[in-house]
Amino acid sequence: MQFLSAFSPLLEEALAQSVDIRFKDVPTRVMRAEHLVAVMLQTGRAKDFARVLQFLEEGAVETSLLTDVLSRHELTSRWEEFKGRSNL
């Protein structure tokens, strides 16, 4: 579990569009995988790139939604760089 404060437009959007789930009978709000991937790409640490690969390998990301988020937050070039390095 990780807590993030909304210090950027991307995180503000991610929080606004988070989804309600129940975890062990506790109501919780969780960011969509597409927003989490965008945040990891924006942060750009090696461990973030490894997590992006995990999300992709698990099929947790809806590509069309990710593309929209990346476009809105000017992260398309980072995505392309990541794909090139990762041979995706």
C-alpha positions as CSV (number, residue, x, y, z in Angstrom):
1,M,0.0,0.0,0.0
2,Q,1.2,3.5,-0.8
3,F,-0.3,6.9,0.0
4,L,0.2,9.7,-2.4
5,S,-0.8,13.4,-2.0
6,A,-2.2,15.3,-4.9
7,F,0.7,17.7,-5.7
8,S,0.2,17.6,-9.5
9,P,-2.6,17.7,-12.1
10,L,-2.0,14.0,-12.8
11,L,-2.4,13.0,-9.2
12,E,-5.4,15.3,-8.8
13,E,-7.1,13.6,-11.8
14,A,-6.0,10.1,-10.5
15,L,-7.7,10.8,-7.1
16,A,-10.8,12.3,-8.7
17,Q,-11.2,9.2,-10.9
18,S,-10.3,6.6,-8.3
19,V,-12.7,3.7,-7.8
20,D,-14.5,2.4,-4.7
21,I,-13.7,-1.1,-3.7
22,R,-14.1,-3.2,-0.5
23,F,-10.9,-4.7,0.9
24,K,-11.6,-7.1,3.8
25,D,-15.0,-5.5,4.3
26,V,-13.4,-2.0,4.5
27,P,-14.5,0.5,1.9
28,T,-11.5,2.0,0.1
29,R,-10.7,4.2,-2.9
30,V,-8.1,3.0,-5.3
31,M,-6.5,4.8,-8.3
32,R,-6.9,3.1,-11.7
33,A,-4.0,1.2,-13.0
34,E,-3.7,3.6,-15.9
35,H,-3.1,6.5,-13.6
36,L,-0.6,4.6,-11.5
37,V,1.4,3.7,-14.6
38,A,1.4,7.3,-15.7
39,V,2.6,8.4,-12.3
40,M,5.4,5.7,-12.4
41,L,6.4,6.9,-15.9
42,Q,6.4,10.5,-14.7
43,T,8.6,9.6,-11.6
44,G,11.0,7.7,-13.8
45,R,12.9,5.6,-11.3
46,A,14.2,2.1,-12.2
47,K,11.9,0.5,-9.7
48,D,8.9,2.4,-11.2
49,F,9.8,1.1,-14.7
50,A,9.9,-2.5,-13.2
51,R,6.5,-1.9,-11.7
52,V,5.1,-0.7,-15.1
53,L,6.3,-3.9,-16.7
54,Q,4.6,-5.9,-13.9
55,F,1.3,-4.0,-14.6
56,L,1.6,-4.7,-18.3
57,E,2.5,-8.4,-17.9
58,E,-0.5,-8.9,-15.5
59,G,-2.8,-7.3,-18.0
60,A,-3.9,-4.7,-15.5
61,V,-3.8,-1.8,-17.9
62,E,-6.4,-0.8,-20.5
63,T,-4.3,0.6,-23.3
64,S,-6.8,3.0,-24.7
65,L,-7.3,4.6,-21.2
66,L,-3.6,4.7,-20.6
67,T,-3.1,6.5,-23.9
68,D,-5.7,9.1,-23.0
69,V,-4.1,9.7,-19.6
70,L,-0.6,9.9,-21.1
71,S,-1.7,12.3,-23.8
72,R,-3.5,14.7,-21.3
73,H,-0.5,14.9,-19.1
74,E,2.1,15.2,-21.8
75,L,3.7,11.8,-21.0
76,T,3.5,10.2,-24.5
77,S,7.2,10.7,-25.2
78,R,8.1,9.1,-21.9
79,W,5.9,6.1,-22.8
80,E,7.5,5.8,-26.2
81,E,11.0,5.9,-24.6
82,F,10.0,3.3,-22.1
83,K,8.6,1.0,-24.8
84,G,11.8,1.4,-26.8
85,R,14.0,0.4,-23.8
86,S,11.7,-2.4,-22.8
87,N,11.3,-3.8,-26.3
88,L,7.5,-3.6,-26.1
